[in-house]
Amino acid sequence: MNSLSLRIAKPFIAPAVVLLIATAAVTFLSAQASAAIHLLPAIVLPIGIALSLWFNRGRAFLALVSLFCAYAGYVLASYYGAEPFARRAVLSGIAIFVPLNVALILFLPERGVFHFRSYRWLLLIVVECLLVAWIASAGHSPLSGTAWKTILDHWLLYPSPTPFVGKVLFAAGVALATGRVYEHLAAVEIGLGSALLTFFAACSWSNSPASFPVFVAAAGLILLMSVLQESHRMAFRDELTGLPGRRMLEEQLLGMGPQFTIAMVDVDHFKRFNDSHGHDVGDQVLRMVGARLAEVGGGGRAFRYGGEEFSILFADKTLEQALPYLENLRISIANYALAPRKRERRHSLRDDEDRRRKTGDGMAQPHGVGSALGGNAESLSVTVSIGVAERNRRLHTPARVLRAADEALYRAKDAGRNRLSR
């Protein structure tokens, strides 16, 4: 349960730390220090925009551009002698349009920065900026007239310091982000929701010369870190099973001490599943096996090695200590009756496992025949072969231990499959 709690809490740690630091900085900043604070967003936001472009993270890119435009408007209205109405118009505009943009972004799947409709989003932000400038120029331009001065005095739009419409949009954006996080614990959804909360703090203290730039910089930093976390996940975690990938295994092996054990796990007759039932069912098999491997006991950590092959690393465990956990794993998979799901009713097994991890439930009990498809459904039996080896005087490097475990795996297959060999 402790590891479960840590897995759930880990993506929230960085945003929480950034928000706490920003709050402490605003609380203890001196008036002299606040003069240079407005440079922070001018540094953090462009870096975040550049990294979003580099890693092709479209939603974070749009949120960061929206924050940058909002801060640019705030600076122009606050530091360059804008009249009180123009400043109120800008504060109302950024408190409405930034949460509106983030709420719209949260509806979108990630398509990257350079998809064929991305220009529409940038055009929307440009239109928002021009609209705010048009309203702010009321009384100074014949195009805007003076009507906006009366409209902006309405209680729904009046910034005190955040207009009521803005508060509603902030609440809607945070609610959407919370729903997305519940569906799948992803760094970008957490980053968008946390950045929106932080930007709400900036708008709520917009009259403070230090608070607004500090909280905007914090919001940009949260999004920047979420981009890095998401890119790290894509590089080191397998998308299908949710397990760490081979690159992560290789990094972990570099830091191993004098005692460790490696197991290689291979799905028996996997090609037959693909040929007989299609690649969708093959993916379902891999998800099920990956979910079972993720729950291996004894401190073992599972990795997707490639194809239908997996690895389990037991740090500080001897081969004899790891064997009972591996045997229980083999039996658990063999006893699981997998019910193939029709395309229109198929739910990702990994999503099911995510929900169980969030609620603290254990692994699902094996499905009976027809449990997912109805009374006439076919139930599939999946087995795995396991080879295991430990570091010793002969196998003194991680590469040799891995090779020995792979050789043991082939011995298990040659001996009839659905067995463990050392």
C-alpha positions as CSV (number, residue, x, y, z in Angstrom):
1,M,0.0,0.0,0.0
2,N,2.9,2.4,0.7
3,S,4.3,1.9,-2.8
4,L,0.8,2.4,-4.2
5,S,0.4,5.7,-2.3
6,L,3.8,6.8,-3.5
7,R,3.0,6.0,-7.1
8,I,-0.2,8.0,-7.0
9,A,1.4,10.9,-5.1
10,K,4.6,11.2,-7.1
11,P,3.2,13.3,-10.1
12,F,1.7,15.8,-7.6
13,I,4.9,16.4,-5.7
14,A,6.6,18.8,-8.1
15,P,3.6,21.1,-8.6
16,A,3.0,21.2,-4.8
17,V,6.6,22.1,-4.1
18,V,6.7,24.9,-6.7
19,L,3.4,26.4,-5.4
20,L,4.7,26.3,-1.8
21,I,8.0,28.0,-2.8
22,A,6.1,30.6,-4.7
23,T,3.8,31.3,-1.8
24,A,6.8,31.6,0.6
25,A,8.6,33.9,-1.9
26,V,5.6,36.2,-2.1
27,T,5.2,36.2,1.7
28,F,8.8,37.1,2.5
29,L,9.9,39.2,-0.5
30,S,11.0,42.7,0.3
31,A,9.8,45.7,-1.7
32,Q,13.3,46.2,-3.0
33,A,13.5,42.7,-4.4
34,S,10.1,42.9,-6.2
35,A,11.5,45.4,-8.8
36,A,13.4,42.5,-10.6
37,I,10.7,39.8,-10.0
38,H,8.9,40.7,-13.2
39,L,11.8,39.2,-15.2
40,L,11.0,35.7,-13.9
41,P,8.1,35.0,-16.2
42,A,10.0,36.5,-19.1
43,I,12.6,33.8,-18.5
44,V,10.5,30.8,-17.5
45,L,7.7,31.1,-20.0
46,P,9.8,31.3,-23.2
47,I,11.9,28.4,-22.0
48,G,8.7,26.4,-21.4
49,I,7.4,27.3,-24.9
50,A,10.7,26.3,-26.5
51,L,10.7,22.9,-24.7
52,S,7.1,22.3,-25.6
53,L,8.0,22.9,-29.3
54,W,11.1,20.7,-28.9
55,F,9.1,17.8,-27.4
56,N,6.0,18.5,-29.6
57,R,3.7,18.8,-26.6
58,G,0.8,20.8,-28.1
59,R,-1.5,21.3,-25.1
60,A,1.3,22.6,-22.8
61,F,2.6,24.8,-25.7
62,L,-0.8,26.5,-26.1
63,A,-1.2,26.9,-22.3
64,L,2.3,28.5,-22.0
65,V,1.6,30.8,-25.0
66,S,-1.6,31.9,-23.3
67,L,0.2,32.6,-20.1
68,F,2.9,34.5,-21.9
69,C,0.4,36.7,-23.7
70,A,-1.4,37.3,-20.4
71,Y,1.8,38.4,-18.7
72,A,2.8,40.6,-21.6
73,G,-0.6,42.4,-21.3
74,Y,-0.2,42.7,-17.5
75,V,3.2,44.3,-17.9
76,L,2.1,46.7,-20.6
77,A,-0.9,47.8,-18.5
78,S,1.0,48.0,-15.2
79,Y,4.4,49.3,-15.9
80,Y,3.8,51.6,-18.8
81,G,1.3,54.1,-17.4
82,A,-1.9,52.7,-18.7
83,E,-5.0,54.5,-17.3
84,P,-7.1,52.7,-14.6
85,F,-9.8,51.5,-17.0
86,A,-7.2,50.0,-19.5
87,R,-5.6,48.1,-16.6
88,R,-9.0,46.8,-15.4
89,A,-9.8,45.7,-18.9
90,V,-6.5,43.8,-19.2
91,L,-6.9,42.1,-15.7
92,S,-10.5,41.1,-16.6
93,G,-9.4,39.8,-20.0
94,I,-6.5,37.6,-18.7
95,A,-8.6,36.3,-15.8
96,I,-11.3,35.1,-18.3
97,F,-9.3,34.0,-21.4
98,V,-6.5,32.0,-19.8
99,P,-8.8,29.6,-17.8
100,L,-11.1,29.5,-20.9
101,N,-8.1,28.4,-23.1
102,V,-7.0,25.8,-20.5
103,A,-10.5,24.4,-20.2
104,L,-10.7,24.1,-24.0
105,I,-7.3,22.5,-24.1
106,L,-8.3,19.9,-21.6
107,F,-11.0,18.6,-23.9
108,L,-8.4,17.8,-26.6
109,P,-6.3,14.7,-27.0
110,E,-2.6,15.4,-27.4
111,R,-1.9,15.8,-31.1
112,G,1.4,17.7,-30.9
113,V,2.3,21.3,-31.8
114,F,2.5,20.8,-35.6
115,H,-0.8,19.0,-36.4
116,F,-2.7,20.4,-39.3
117,R,-5.2,22.4,-37.3
118,S,-2.8,24.0,-34.8
119,Y,-2.9,27.4,-36.5
120,R,-6.6,27.7,-35.4
121,W,-5.5,27.7,-31.7
122,L,-2.8,30.3,-32.3
123,L,-5.4,32.4,-34.2
124,L,-7.8,32.2,-31.3
125,I,-5.2,33.5,-28.9
126,V,-4.3,36.4,-31.3
127,V,-8.1,37.2,-31.5
128,E,-8.3,37.2,-27.7
129,C,-5.3,39.6,-27.4
130,L,-6.8,41.9,-30.0
131,L,-10.2,41.9,-28.3
132,V,-8.6,42.8,-24.9
133,A,-6.6,45.6,-26.6
134,W,-9.8,46.9,-28.3
135,I,-11.7,47.0,-25.0
136,A,-8.8,48.6,-23.2
137,S,-8.8,51.4,-25.7
138,A,-12.4,52.4,-25.0
139,G,-12.7,56.1,-25.1
140,H,-9.4,56.6,-27.0
141,S,-10.5,55.0,-30.3
142,P,-13.5,55.7,-32.4
143,L,-13.7,52.0,-33.1
144,S,-14.2,50.9,-29.5
145,G,-16.3,53.9,-28.4
146,T,-17.1,54.3,-24.7
147,A,-19.7,51.5,-24.2
148,W,-17.1,49.1,-22.9
149,K,-16.6,51.3,-19.8
150,T,-20.2,50.7,-18.8
151,I,-20.1,47.0,-19.7
152,L,-16.9,46.3,-17.7
153,D,-18.5,47.8,-14.6
154,H,-21.1,45.0,-14.5
155,W,-20.5,42.7,-11.5
156,L,-20.0,39.7,-13.7
157,L,-16.9,41.3,-15.4
158,Y,-15.6,43.8,-12.8
159,P,-12.2,42.7,-11.6
160,S,-12.3,42.6,-7.8
161,P,-9.6,41.5,-8.3
162,T,-10.9,38.5,-10.3
163,P,-14.2,38.8,-12.1
164,F,-17.0,36.4,-11.3
165,V,-17.0,35.0,-14.9
166,G,-13.2,34.3,-14.5
167,K,-13.8,32.5,-11.2
168,V,-16.4,30.3,-12.8
169,L,-14.0,29.5,-15.7
170,F,-11.2,28.7,-13.2
171,A,-13.5,26.3,-11.3
172,A,-14.6,24.6,-14.6
173,G,-10.9,24.3,-15.7
174,V,-9.8,22.7,-12.4
175,A,-12.8,20.4,-12.4
176,L,-12.0,19.2,-16.0
177,A,-8.4,18.7,-15.0
178,T,-9.4,16.7,-12.0
179,G,-11.6,14.5,-14.2
180,R,-8.8,13.9,-16.6
181,V,-6.4,13.1,-13.8
182,Y,-8.9,10.5,-12.5
183,E,-9.1,8.9,-15.9
184,H,-5.4,8.5,-16.3
185,L,-2.7,9.8,-14.0
186,A,-0.8,11.9,-16.5
187,A,1.8,14.6,-15.9
188,V,0.4,17.1,-18.4
189,E,-3.2,16.9,-17.0
190,I,-1.8,17.4,-13.5
191,G,0.4,20.2,-14.8
192,L,-2.5,22.0,-16.5
193,G,-4.7,21.8,-13.4
194,S,-1.9,22.9,-11.0
195,A,-0.9,25.8,-13.3
196,L,-4.5,26.9,-13.5
197,L,-4.7,27.0,-9.7
198,T,-1.4,28.9,-9.5
199,F,-2.6,31.4,-12.1
200,F,-5.8,31.9,-10.1
201,A,-3.6,32.9,-7.1
202,A,-1.7,35.3,-9.4
203,C,-5.0,36.9,-10.5
204,S,-6.3,37.0,-6.9
205,W,-3.2,39.0,-5.9
206,S,-2.8,41.0,-9.1
207,N,-2.6,44.3,-7.2
208,S,0.6,43.2,-5.5
209,P,3.8,44.1,-7.5
210,A,5.5,40.8,-6.5
211,S,2.7,38.3,-6.3
212,F,1.5,38.3,-9.9
213,P,4.9,37.7,-11.6
214,V,5.9,35.2,-9.0
215,F,2.8,33.1,-9.4
216,V,2.8,33.4,-13.2
217,A,6.4,32.2,-13.2
218,A,5.4,29.3,-10.9
219,A,2.6,28.4,-13.3
220,G,5.0,28.4,-16.2
221,L,7.5,26.3,-14.2
222,I,4.8,23.7,-13.4
223,L,3.9,23.3,-17.0
224,L,7.6,23.2,-18.0
225,M,8.2,20.4,-15.5
226,S,5.1,18.5,-16.7
227,V,6.5,18.6,-20.2
228,L,9.8,17.1,-19.0
229,Q,8.0,14.4,-16.9
230,E,5.7,13.5,-19.8
231,S,8.7,13.3,-22.2
232,H,10.6,11.1,-19.7
233,R,7.6,8.8,-19.4
234,M,7.4,8.4,-23.2
235,A,11.1,7.7,-23.4
236,F,11.3,5.2,-20.4
237,R,7.8,3.7,-20.1
238,D,6.0,1.3,-22.4
239,E,2.8,2.8,-23.6
240,L,0.9,-0.5,-24.0
241,T,1.6,-2.2,-20.6
242,G,2.5,0.9,-18.5
243,L,5.7,-0.9,-17.4
244,P,9.1,0.7,-17.5
245,G,10.8,-0.1,-20.8
246,R,14.2,-1.6,-21.7
247,R,16.0,1.7,-21.5
248,M,15.0,2.1,-17.9
249,L,16.1,-1.5,-17.1
250,E,19.5,-0.8,-18.6
251,E,19.8,2.3,-16.5
252,Q,18.8,0.4,-13.3
253,L,21.3,-2.3,-14.0
254,L,24.2,0.2,-14.1
255,G,23.5,1.0,-10.4
256,M,23.2,-2.6,-9.1
257,G,25.2,-3.6,-6.1
258,P,27.0,-6.9,-5.4
259,Q,23.8,-9.0,-5.1
260,F,20.8,-9.0,-7.5
261,T,18.7,-11.5,-9.5
262,I,17.2,-11.1,-13.0
263,A,14.3,-13.0,-14.4
264,M,13.3,-13.1,-18.1
265,V,9.6,-13.8,-18.8
266,D,8.2,-14.7,-22.2
267,V,4.5,-15.3,-23.2
268,D,4.1,-18.8,-24.5
269,H,2.8,-19.2,-28.1
270,F,2.2,-15.5,-28.4
271,K,2.3,-15.6,-32.2
272,R,-0.6,-18.1,-32.1
273,F,-2.7,-15.5,-30.1
274,N,-2.1,-12.9,-32.8
275,D,-2.7,-15.3,-35.7
276,S,-5.9,-16.9,-34.2
277,H,-7.5,-13.9,-32.5
278,G,-5.9,-10.8,-34.0
279,H,-3.5,-8.2,-32.7
280,D,-6.2,-6.6,-30.5
281,V,-6.4,-9.7,-28.4
282,G,-2.6,-10.0,-28.5
283,D,-2.4,-6.5,-27.0
284,Q,-4.9,-7.6,-24.4
285,V,-2.7,-10.5,-23.5
286,L,0.3,-8.3,-23.1
287,R,-1.6,-5.8,-20.9
288,M,-2.8,-8.7,-18.7
289,V,0.7,-10.1,-18.3
290,G,2.2,-6.7,-17.7
291,A,-0.4,-6.0,-15.0
292,R,0.4,-9.3,-13.3
293,L,4.1,-8.7,-13.5
294,A,3.7,-5.2,-12.0
295,E,2.3,-6.8,-8.9
296,V,5.1,-9.3,-8.3
297,G,6.2,-9.5,-4.7
298,G,9.6,-9.6,-3.0
299,G,10.6,-6.1,-4.1
300,G,10.8,-7.2,-7.8
301,R,10.4,-4.6,-10.5
302,A,9.0,-5.5,-13.9
303,F,10.1,-4.1,-17.3
304,R,8.9,-4.6,-20.8
305,Y,12.0,-5.9,-22.5
306,G,10.6,-6.1,-26.0
307,G,7.8,-7.8,-28.0
308,E,6.3,-10.5,-25.7
309,E,9.3,-10.6,-23.5
310,F,9.6,-9.0,-20.0
311,S,12.3,-8.7,-17.3
312,I,12.0,-8.7,-13.5
313,L,14.8,-7.2,-11.5
314,F,15.2,-8.2,-7.8
315,A,17.7,-5.8,-6.2
316,D,19.5,-7.3,-3.1
317,K,17.8,-10.7,-3.6
318,T,19.4,-14.0,-4.1
319,L,18.0,-16.5,-6.7
320,E,16.6,-18.7,-3.9
321,Q,14.8,-15.7,-2.4
322,A,13.3,-14.6,-5.7
323,L,12.1,-18.1,-6.8
324,P,8.9,-18.3,-4.7
325,Y,7.7,-14.9,-6.0
326,L,8.4,-16.0,-9.6
327,E,6.6,-19.3,-9.2
328,N,3.6,-17.6,-7.7
329,L,3.6,-15.2,-10.6
330,R,3.7,-18.0,-13.2
331,I,0.8,-19.8,-11.4
332,S,-1.2,-16.6,-11.2
333,I,-0.9,-16.0,-15.0
334,A,-1.7,-19.6,-15.8
335,N,-4.9,-19.5,-13.7
336,Y,-6.2,-16.3,-15.2
337,A,-8.9,-17.1,-17.8
338,L,-8.7,-14.2,-20.2
339,A,-12.0,-13.3,-22.0
340,P,-11.3,-11.6,-25.3
341,R,-13.3,-8.4,-25.7
342,K,-15.3,-7.2,-28.7
343,R,-13.9,-4.1,-30.3
344,E,-17.0,-2.0,-29.4
345,R,-17.0,-3.1,-25.8
346,R,-13.3,-3.4,-25.1
347,H,-11.9,-1.4,-22.2
348,S,-8.1,-1.2,-21.7
349,L,-7.0,-3.7,-19.0
350,R,-4.4,-1.1,-18.1
351,D,-7.2,1.4,-17.4
352,D,-8.8,-1.2,-15.1
353,E,-5.5,-1.6,-13.3
354,D,-5.1,2.1,-12.9
355,R,-8.6,2.3,-11.3
356,R,-7.8,-0.5,-8.9
357,R,-4.5,1.1,-8.0
358,K,-6.3,4.4,-7.2
359,T,-8.9,2.7,-5.1
360,G,-6.4,0.3,-3.4
361,D,-8.1,-2.8,-4.6
362,G,-6.1,-5.9,-5.5
363,M,-5.9,-7.7,-8.8
364,A,-9.1,-8.7,-10.4
365,Q,-10.2,-12.3,-9.9
366,P,-9.8,-14.5,-13.0
367,H,-12.7,-14.1,-15.5
368,G,-14.9,-17.0,-16.1
369,V,-15.9,-18.1,-19.5
370,G,-18.0,-15.5,-21.2
371,S,-17.5,-12.9,-18.4
372,A,-16.7,-10.1,-20.8
373,L,-18.6,-11.2,-23.9
374,G,-21.7,-13.0,-22.8
375,G,-22.6,-16.7,-22.4
376,N,-21.0,-17.8,-25.7
377,A,-17.7,-16.1,-25.3
378,E,-14.4,-18.0,-25.5
379,S,-12.0,-17.9,-22.6
380,L,-8.3,-18.0,-23.3
381,S,-5.6,-19.5,-21.1
382,V,-2.2,-17.7,-21.1
383,T,1.0,-19.1,-19.8
384,V,4.5,-17.8,-19.5
385,S,8.0,-19.3,-19.3
386,I,10.5,-17.9,-16.9
387,G,14.3,-18.0,-16.8
388,V,16.2,-16.7,-13.8
389,A,19.9,-16.0,-12.9
390,E,21.7,-14.2,-10.1
391,R,25.0,-12.3,-9.9
392,N,27.9,-14.5,-8.7
393,R,31.6,-14.9,-9.3
394,R,31.1,-16.2,-12.8
395,L,28.3,-13.9,-13.7
396,H,29.9,-10.8,-12.3
397,T,28.4,-8.2,-14.7
398,P,24.7,-7.2,-15.3
399,A,25.0,-8.1,-18.9
400,R,26.2,-11.7,-18.1
401,V,23.4,-12.2,-15.6
402,L,20.9,-11.0,-18.1
403,R,22.3,-13.3,-20.8
404,A,22.2,-16.2,-18.3
405,A,18.6,-15.5,-17.5
406,D,17.8,-15.5,-21.2
407,E,19.5,-18.8,-21.7
408,A,17.5,-20.2,-18.7
409,L,14.3,-18.9,-20.4
410,Y,15.0,-20.9,-23.5
411,R,15.7,-24.0,-21.4
412,A,12.2,-23.5,-19.8
413,K,10.7,-23.3,-23.3
414,D,12.5,-26.3,-24.6
415,A,11.3,-28.3,-21.5
416,G,7.7,-27.7,-22.4
417,R,6.9,-24.1,-21.5
418,N,4.8,-22.8,-18.6
419,R,7.7,-23.5,-16.2
420,L,10.6,-21.8,-14.4
421,S,14.2,-22.6,-15.2
422,R,17.5,-21.4,-13.7
